[in-house]
Amino acid sequence: MAYRNILFYYGSTFTKLDGGITQLINKVKMFENMGKYNLVIMNNSYDPESKSRFINITKFREVDIKTKFFNEIDVLLGRDNITKDNDQSLNHLPNLKYVKDVNSFDKMGAINKRKNAIDHIVTYDEISGRIKEIAYYEKINGKMLEIKKDAYDSYGYIYSSTYMNLNTTFIERKVFYNKDGKIKVEMFYKRVGEENKQYKIIVYNDNFMPENIFDDLEDFNIYLRNLIFSKYNVKETLVINDNISLYSELKKINGLRIVNQLHNIHLLSDNINSAFYDNIADISNDLRNDKNTFLVTLTEAQKKDIESRIGKQNNIKVIPNAISINEETNYNRPNNKLVVMARLDDIKRVDLAIKVFKLLHEKDEKLELEIYGVGVNRNKLLNLISELRLEKSVHMKGFCTNPNEVLSNSTLLINTSSFEAYPMLLIESINNGCPVVSFDIHYGIREIISDKQTGIIVENNNLEKMAEEIYLLLQNKKRYEEMIDSCYTKRHDFTFDKVIVKWEELLKNME
């Protein structure tokens, strides 16, 4: 039977833009261009801001996405068919007194919490100006404590209310409203170790009478998904699952066909001989026994490594990421501007890029390194820059809001990650004519970079060799310009048209 519905499952609250979200946007756009399916992006969070954040990201990336987006619970709440604004912040809170002081907005548009001065705090969406949250405070034993928080969705409907235990300051109860503002779901919490966990979940009918009662979140989620796949006929629906950790729950839906797409390494560490992490082990077992389970890797190398453990399987396919091609060219680039774009964490190993730059700077003091990214290692990297006396030449730029512009006006991109799956950034760099110098790591490096043509691949961890290769390239203007040319040619290997053919073939084989 041909599929009518494709549900893209993605596990994120979209609080930051990363390669995973970029590939999701591109993949959905590819399927929209096919014009064959009813498409839905399904998220398994309970965050009402997920949708508006996703929309804001698509606007930032200048991609027009028409596909519906909602959280799983939205189907139960009747929010999957809302089409117009309805400002329930006014309907439900007619006597609200709140503070709106533009001078006290933080970066995300929220009012600073002056707990000793106000009893309401209103948080506004930084783009639309709509109310996102209203927090309520009471003075208890001389302290202003948050007692309740109302959250609103992107249409202005009240979404949920969270009630705090005033003795512990942890969540005690949370209710979710349907689109008419009536309580539909109520969750009760208890403290288990370092976590707050739901121990009772009640689903109400329209008369506020209990309809279903669940003792844990897992049973409630199974109920939700059965509801979803009764609406989207399971026989006519395919799930493309980017949230690998969700697979063990999705497979409980009888007859559901699932394509799991890997966007990261499948191992517990970057050691190629280490064990599968649990979710991949679960999928691997089913690949051998379940005709409804498929796995998509981004590279032949990763597919080969998985099959070396579980044997050759017909339901493991290779489909790389795609991008929207930037047809512009720029040969008038600076010859001294190296760039790193990465999360500032241990996996991305930005410290190695700084050490490589130190070796380069000793040969050419005109060189500069710009580092774009945020993360837990920021202060550690600042200290390293100071220790190496590179403060005037290495610049920490924070989150990059205009990657195409930066890459179009940079000399080289440096990648020192410990592992990747199929790094979107490298494709985007080549798309913008910026050659890439990278360590030879798993996975995707050799599929994306044509060594000595669109960049240079260096033995992993060999800092001296990387510095030497970069220096020699920068001394050879003709060779460097040929690399830019090769990038502009290579970028057409990553077009939507070339990748969608692989998806069409997979879907046809699954019917």
C-alpha positions as CSV (number, residue, x, y, z in Angstrom):
1,M,0.0,0.0,0.0
2,A,1.3,3.5,-0.9
3,Y,1.8,5.9,2.0
4,R,-0.4,8.9,2.4
5,N,1.2,10.3,5.6
6,I,4.8,10.8,6.6
7,L,5.5,11.8,10.2
8,F,8.9,13.2,10.9
9,Y,9.6,12.4,14.6
10,Y,12.2,14.8,16.1
11,G,13.3,15.0,19.7
12,S,14.1,18.6,20.4
13,T,12.7,21.7,22.0
14,F,14.5,23.8,19.3
15,T,16.3,26.0,21.8
16,K,19.4,26.2,19.6
17,L,20.2,25.9,15.9
18,D,22.4,22.9,15.1
19,G,23.2,20.6,12.2
20,G,20.4,18.2,13.2
21,I,17.7,20.9,12.9
22,T,19.2,22.1,9.6
23,Q,19.0,18.7,8.1
24,L,15.4,18.3,9.4
25,I,14.4,21.5,7.7
26,N,16.1,20.5,4.4
27,K,14.7,17.0,4.5
28,V,11.1,18.3,5.1
29,K,11.5,20.8,2.3
30,M,12.6,18.0,-0.1
31,F,9.5,16.0,0.7
32,E,7.3,19.1,0.3
33,N,8.8,19.5,-3.2
34,M,7.7,15.9,-4.0
35,G,4.1,17.0,-3.4
36,K,3.0,13.4,-2.8
37,Y,2.4,13.1,1.0
38,N,0.5,14.6,3.9
39,L,3.5,15.7,6.0
40,V,3.7,16.3,9.8
41,I,6.6,17.2,12.0
42,M,5.9,15.4,15.4
43,N,7.8,16.4,18.5
44,N,7.7,14.3,21.8
45,S,8.2,17.3,24.1
46,Y,5.5,19.1,26.1
47,D,7.0,22.5,25.4
48,P,4.5,24.9,23.8
49,E,7.3,27.0,22.5
50,S,8.7,24.2,20.3
51,K,6.6,25.2,17.4
52,S,7.3,28.9,17.5
53,R,11.0,28.2,17.9
54,F,11.0,25.9,14.9
55,I,9.1,28.6,12.8
56,N,11.6,31.2,13.9
57,I,14.5,28.9,12.9
58,T,13.0,28.4,9.5
59,K,12.7,32.1,9.0
60,F,16.3,32.6,10.2
61,R,17.4,30.0,7.6
62,E,15.1,31.7,5.0
63,V,13.3,28.4,4.3
64,D,9.5,28.4,3.7
65,I,8.1,25.3,5.4
66,K,4.4,24.6,5.0
67,T,4.4,21.2,6.9
68,K,2.3,21.0,10.1
69,F,4.2,21.0,13.3
70,F,2.9,19.9,16.7
71,N,3.8,18.0,19.9
72,E,2.4,14.5,20.4
73,I,0.1,15.7,23.2
74,D,-1.4,18.3,20.9
75,V,-3.5,15.6,19.2
76,L,-5.1,14.8,22.6
77,L,-5.6,18.5,23.4
78,G,-7.2,19.1,20.0
79,R,-4.4,21.6,19.1
80,D,-3.4,19.9,15.9
81,N,-6.1,21.8,13.9
82,I,-5.8,25.3,15.3
83,T,-5.6,27.8,12.5
84,K,-6.2,31.2,14.0
85,D,-5.0,33.4,16.9
86,N,-6.9,33.5,20.1
87,D,-5.4,35.6,22.9
88,Q,-6.5,33.6,25.9
89,S,-4.1,35.5,28.1
90,L,-6.8,38.1,28.2
91,N,-9.7,35.7,28.4
92,H,-8.4,33.8,31.4
93,L,-6.6,36.7,33.2
94,P,-8.8,39.7,33.0
95,N,-7.4,41.3,36.1
96,L,-3.8,40.6,35.4
97,K,-1.4,43.2,36.6
98,Y,2.0,42.8,35.0
99,V,5.2,44.7,34.3
100,K,6.5,45.3,30.8
101,D,9.8,47.2,31.0
102,V,11.8,47.1,27.8
103,N,14.9,48.1,29.6
104,S,14.8,45.0,31.7
105,F,14.6,42.5,28.8
106,D,17.3,39.9,28.7
107,K,18.6,38.3,25.5
108,M,15.5,36.0,25.1
109,G,13.0,38.8,25.7
110,A,12.1,37.9,29.2
111,I,11.7,40.3,32.0
112,N,14.2,40.0,34.8
113,K,12.8,38.5,38.0
114,R,12.8,41.3,40.6
115,K,11.2,38.9,43.1
116,N,11.1,41.4,45.9
117,A,9.2,43.9,43.9
118,I,6.5,42.2,41.7
119,D,4.0,39.3,42.0
120,H,3.7,38.6,38.3
121,I,6.4,38.2,35.6
122,V,5.4,38.2,32.0
123,T,7.7,36.7,29.3
124,Y,7.2,37.9,25.7
125,D,8.2,36.2,22.5
126,E,11.1,38.2,21.1
127,I,9.8,38.2,17.6
128,S,6.0,38.4,17.7
129,G,5.8,40.2,21.1
130,R,3.1,37.7,22.2
131,I,2.9,36.6,25.8
132,K,4.8,33.2,26.3
133,E,4.6,32.8,30.0
134,I,3.2,34.4,33.2
135,A,4.8,33.4,36.5
136,Y,3.0,34.1,39.8
137,Y,4.8,34.8,43.1
138,E,3.8,35.0,46.7
139,K,5.7,36.2,49.7
140,I,6.1,33.3,52.0
141,N,8.3,33.5,55.1
142,G,9.8,36.7,53.9
143,K,10.7,35.3,50.4
144,M,9.1,35.8,47.0
145,L,8.4,32.2,45.8
146,E,7.1,31.1,42.4
147,I,3.8,29.3,43.0
148,K,2.5,28.9,39.5
149,K,3.5,29.4,35.8
150,D,1.1,29.6,32.9
151,A,2.4,28.9,29.4
152,Y,0.9,30.0,26.1
153,D,1.3,28.5,22.6
154,S,2.3,30.4,19.5
155,Y,-1.4,31.1,18.7
156,G,-2.0,32.7,22.1
157,Y,-3.9,29.8,23.6
158,I,-3.2,28.9,27.2
159,Y,-1.3,25.6,27.0
160,S,-0.4,24.5,30.5
161,S,-0.2,25.6,34.2
162,T,2.6,24.4,36.4
163,Y,2.1,24.4,40.2
164,M,5.1,24.4,42.6
165,N,5.4,22.6,46.0
166,L,6.2,25.6,48.3
167,N,8.1,23.4,50.7
168,T,10.5,21.9,48.1
169,T,10.1,24.4,45.3
170,F,9.8,21.5,42.9
171,I,6.9,20.9,40.5
172,E,4.0,19.3,42.2
173,R,1.3,19.3,39.5
174,K,0.9,20.3,35.9
175,V,-2.3,20.7,33.8
176,F,-2.7,20.9,30.1
177,Y,-5.6,22.7,28.4
178,N,-7.5,21.9,25.3
179,K,-8.0,24.7,22.7
180,D,-11.1,25.8,24.5
181,G,-9.2,26.5,27.7
182,K,-10.5,23.5,29.6
183,I,-8.3,21.2,31.6
184,K,-7.7,18.0,29.5
185,V,-4.7,16.4,31.2
186,E,-3.4,16.6,34.8
187,M,0.0,15.3,35.9
188,F,1.1,14.7,39.5
189,Y,4.8,14.7,40.3
190,K,7.1,13.2,43.1
191,R,10.8,13.6,43.7
192,V,12.8,10.5,42.8
193,G,16.5,11.0,43.5
194,E,17.5,14.1,41.5
195,E,14.5,14.0,39.2
196,N,10.8,15.0,39.3
197,K,8.8,12.1,37.9
198,Q,5.1,11.8,37.0
199,Y,3.4,9.2,39.2
200,K,-0.2,9.8,38.2
201,I,-1.6,11.2,34.9
202,I,-5.4,11.8,34.5
203,V,-7.1,12.5,31.2
204,Y,-10.5,14.3,31.5
205,N,-13.5,14.4,29.3
206,D,-15.3,17.6,28.4
207,N,-17.2,17.5,31.7
208,F,-14.0,17.4,33.7
209,M,-14.6,13.7,34.6
210,P,-11.7,11.3,34.6
211,E,-11.6,9.4,31.3
212,N,-8.3,7.6,31.7
213,I,-5.8,7.3,34.6
214,F,-2.1,6.2,34.1
215,D,0.4,5.3,36.7
216,D,3.5,6.3,34.7
217,L,4.5,8.4,31.7
218,E,5.4,5.4,29.5
219,D,1.8,4.1,29.6
220,F,0.5,7.6,28.9
221,N,2.8,8.0,25.9
222,I,1.6,4.6,24.5
223,Y,-2.0,5.9,24.9
224,L,-1.0,9.1,23.0
225,R,0.7,7.3,20.2
226,N,-2.3,4.9,19.7
227,L,-4.5,8.0,19.5
228,I,-2.1,9.6,16.9
229,F,-2.0,6.5,14.7
230,S,-5.7,6.0,14.8
231,K,-6.0,9.5,13.3
232,Y,-3.1,8.9,10.9
233,N,-4.0,5.4,9.7
234,V,-1.1,3.2,10.6
235,K,-1.4,1.3,7.4
236,E,-1.1,4.5,5.4
237,T,1.6,6.1,7.5
238,L,5.4,6.0,7.6
239,V,7.5,7.4,10.4
240,I,10.9,8.9,9.7
241,N,12.4,8.9,13.1
242,D,15.3,11.2,13.8
243,N,14.9,10.6,17.6
244,I,16.6,7.3,17.9
245,S,16.0,7.1,21.7
246,L,12.2,7.0,20.9
247,Y,12.4,3.9,18.7
248,S,11.8,1.4,21.5
249,E,8.5,3.1,22.2
250,L,7.4,3.7,18.6
251,K,7.8,0.1,17.7
252,K,5.1,-0.8,20.2
253,I,2.6,0.5,17.7
254,N,1.4,-2.6,15.9
255,G,2.2,-2.5,12.2
256,L,3.9,0.9,12.2
257,R,6.7,1.1,9.6
258,I,9.7,3.1,10.9
259,V,12.7,4.5,9.1
260,N,15.3,5.4,11.8
261,Q,17.9,7.9,10.6
262,L,21.2,8.1,12.3
263,H,22.7,11.6,12.7
264,N,25.5,10.7,15.0
265,I,28.0,8.0,15.8
266,H,26.4,4.7,16.8
267,L,29.1,3.8,19.4
268,L,29.5,4.5,23.1
269,S,32.8,6.3,22.3
270,D,34.8,7.5,19.3
271,N,36.7,4.2,19.5
272,I,35.6,2.2,16.5
273,N,35.7,-1.0,18.5
274,S,33.5,0.2,21.4
275,A,30.0,-1.2,21.9
276,F,26.8,0.1,20.3
277,Y,24.9,2.4,22.6
278,D,21.6,0.8,23.8
279,N,19.2,2.4,21.3
280,I,21.3,1.3,18.4
281,A,21.6,-2.2,19.8
282,D,17.8,-2.4,20.0
283,I,17.4,-1.3,16.4
284,S,20.1,-3.6,15.2
285,N,18.3,-6.6,16.7
286,D,15.1,-5.7,14.9
287,L,16.8,-5.1,11.6
288,R,17.5,-8.8,11.5
289,N,14.0,-9.8,12.4
290,D,11.4,-7.1,11.7
291,K,10.4,-6.1,8.1
292,N,8.9,-2.9,9.4
293,T,12.2,-1.5,10.7
294,F,14.7,0.3,8.5
295,L,17.9,2.2,9.3
296,V,19.3,5.1,7.2
297,T,22.9,6.0,7.7
298,L,24.5,9.1,6.2
299,T,27.6,7.4,4.9
300,E,28.7,4.1,3.4
301,A,31.5,3.9,6.0
302,Q,29.0,3.9,8.9
303,K,26.8,1.4,7.2
304,K,29.8,-0.9,6.7
305,D,30.8,-0.6,10.3
306,I,27.4,-1.5,11.6
307,E,27.1,-4.5,9.2
308,S,30.5,-5.7,10.3
309,R,28.8,-6.4,13.7
310,I,25.3,-7.6,12.6
311,G,25.8,-8.9,9.1
312,K,24.7,-7.5,5.8
313,Q,21.1,-6.3,5.9
314,N,18.8,-5.2,3.1
315,N,17.0,-2.7,5.3
316,I,20.0,-0.5,6.0
317,K,20.3,2.2,3.4
318,V,22.6,5.2,2.8
319,I,21.1,8.6,2.2
320,P,23.2,11.6,2.9
321,N,22.0,15.1,3.9
322,A,21.2,17.7,1.3
323,I,21.4,21.5,1.1
324,S,19.8,24.3,-0.8
325,I,22.6,25.4,-3.2
326,N,24.0,28.9,-3.0
327,E,24.7,29.9,-6.6
328,E,26.8,32.9,-5.6
329,T,30.6,32.9,-5.9
330,N,33.2,35.0,-4.2
331,Y,36.9,34.9,-5.1
332,N,37.7,38.2,-3.4
333,R,38.4,36.6,0.0
334,P,40.9,37.6,2.7
335,N,44.0,35.4,2.7
336,N,44.5,35.3,6.4
337,K,41.1,34.6,8.0
338,L,40.7,31.0,9.4
339,V,37.4,30.1,10.9
340,V,36.0,27.4,13.3
341,M,32.3,26.9,13.8
342,A,31.4,24.4,16.6
343,R,29.9,23.8,19.9
344,L,32.4,24.6,22.6
345,D,32.6,21.1,24.2
346,D,35.0,18.2,24.4
347,I,33.7,16.4,21.3
348,K,34.4,19.3,19.0
349,R,38.0,19.7,20.4
350,V,38.3,23.4,19.5
351,D,41.3,23.6,21.8
352,L,43.2,21.6,19.1
353,A,42.3,24.2,16.5
354,I,43.7,26.9,18.7
355,K,46.9,24.9,19.1
356,V,47.2,24.4,15.4
357,F,46.7,28.1,14.9
358,K,49.5,28.7,17.4
359,L,51.9,26.8,15.2
360,L,50.7,28.7,12.1
361,H,51.0,32.1,13.9
362,E,54.6,31.4,14.7
363,K,55.2,31.4,10.9
364,D,52.8,34.2,9.9
365,E,51.6,36.7,12.5
366,K,49.1,38.2,10.0
367,L,46.8,35.2,10.3
368,E,43.6,35.4,12.4
369,L,41.3,32.8,13.8
370,E,37.6,33.4,14.4
371,I,35.8,30.9,16.6
372,Y,32.0,30.8,16.4
373,G,30.0,28.8,18.9
374,V,28.8,28.6,22.5
375,G,29.2,25.9,25.1
376,V,30.6,24.7,28.4
377,N,34.3,25.0,27.4
378,R,34.2,28.7,26.6
379,N,36.2,29.9,29.6
380,K,38.6,27.0,29.2
381,L,39.3,28.1,25.7
382,L,39.7,31.7,26.7
383,N,42.3,30.7,29.2
384,L,44.1,28.7,26.5
385,I,44.1,31.7,24.2
386,S,45.6,33.7,27.0
387,E,48.2,31.1,27.9
388,L,49.4,31.0,24.2
389,R,49.4,34.8,24.0
390,L,47.0,34.8,21.1
391,E,44.5,37.4,22.4
392,K,45.1,39.7,19.5
393,S,44.7,37.1,16.8
394,V,42.1,34.6,18.1
395,H,38.6,36.0,18.4
396,M,35.7,34.3,20.2
397,K,32.6,35.4,18.3
398,G,29.8,33.6,20.0
399,F,26.8,32.1,18.2
400,C,26.9,32.6,14.5
401,T,23.8,34.3,13.1
402,N,25.0,34.5,9.5
403,P,27.0,31.4,8.7
404,N,26.7,31.7,4.9
405,E,28.1,35.3,5.0
406,V,30.9,34.3,7.3
407,L,31.9,31.2,5.2
408,S,31.7,33.2,2.0
409,N,34.2,35.7,3.3
410,S,36.6,33.3,5.1
411,T,39.8,31.7,3.9
412,L,39.5,28.2,5.3
413,L,37.3,26.3,7.7
414,I,39.1,24.1,10.3
415,N,37.4,21.0,11.7
416,T,39.0,19.3,14.7
417,S,36.1,17.2,16.0
418,S,36.7,13.8,17.6
419,F,33.8,12.3,15.5
420,E,30.9,13.3,13.4
421,A,28.1,11.5,11.4
422,Y,27.9,13.7,8.4
423,P,28.7,17.2,9.4
424,M,26.4,19.7,7.7
425,L,28.8,22.5,8.4
426,L,31.4,21.1,6.1
427,I,28.8,20.9,3.3
428,E,27.7,24.5,4.0
429,S,31.4,25.5,3.9
430,I,31.9,23.9,0.5
431,N,28.6,25.4,-0.7
432,N,30.0,28.8,0.1
433,G,33.3,28.1,-1.6
434,C,35.3,27.9,1.6
435,P,37.8,24.9,1.5
436,V,37.9,22.7,4.6
437,V,40.9,21.3,6.5
438,S,39.8,18.5,8.8
439,F,41.2,15.6,10.8
440,D,40.4,12.2,9.2
441,I,37.7,11.0,11.6
442,H,34.5,8.9,11.6
443,Y,32.2,9.7,9.7
444,G,31.5,11.7,6.6
445,I,34.8,13.5,6.2
446,R,35.9,11.6,3.1
447,E,32.4,11.6,1.6
448,I,32.2,15.4,1.8
449,I,35.8,16.5,1.3
450,S,37.6,15.6,-1.9
451,D,41.2,15.5,-0.5
452,K,43.5,18.1,-2.1
453,Q,40.6,19.4,-4.1
454,T,37.9,20.9,-1.9
455,G,40.0,20.8,1.2
456,I,42.7,18.8,3.0
457,I,42.2,15.7,5.1
458,V,44.9,15.3,7.8
459,E,45.8,12.3,10.0
460,N,43.7,12.5,13.2
461,N,45.4,14.4,16.1
462,N,48.4,15.4,14.0
463,L,48.5,19.1,14.8
464,E,51.9,19.7,13.2
465,K,50.8,18.1,9.9
466,M,47.6,20.2,9.9
467,A,49.5,23.4,10.5
468,E,52.0,22.5,7.8
469,E,49.3,21.7,5.2
470,I,47.4,25.0,5.9
471,Y,50.6,27.0,5.7
472,L,51.7,25.5,2.4
473,L,48.2,26.0,0.9
474,L,48.1,29.7,1.9
475,Q,51.5,30.2,0.3
476,N,50.2,28.9,-3.0
477,K,47.6,31.3,-4.4
478,K,47.0,29.3,-7.6
479,R,46.3,26.1,-5.7
480,Y,44.0,27.9,-3.2
481,E,41.9,29.4,-6.0
482,E,41.6,26.0,-7.7
483,M,40.2,24.7,-4.4
484,I,37.6,27.4,-4.3
485,D,36.7,26.4,-7.9
486,S,36.4,22.8,-6.9
487,C,34.1,23.7,-4.0
488,Y,31.8,25.5,-6.3
489,T,31.7,22.4,-8.5
490,K,31.4,19.9,-5.6
491,R,28.4,21.7,-4.0
492,H,26.1,20.3,-6.7
493,D,26.7,16.8,-5.3
494,F,24.6,17.8,-2.3
495,T,21.5,19.1,-4.1
496,F,17.9,18.2,-3.1
497,D,17.3,16.6,-6.5
498,K,20.2,14.1,-6.1
499,V,19.2,13.1,-2.5
500,I,15.4,12.9,-3.0
501,V,15.9,10.1,-5.6
502,K,17.4,7.9,-2.8
503,W,14.4,8.6,-0.6
504,E,11.9,7.9,-3.4
505,E,13.7,4.5,-4.0
506,L,13.6,3.6,-0.3
507,L,9.9,4.5,0.0
508,K,9.0,2.5,-3.1
509,N,10.8,-0.5,-1.8
510,M,8.9,-0.3,1.5
511,E,5.4,-0.1,-0.1
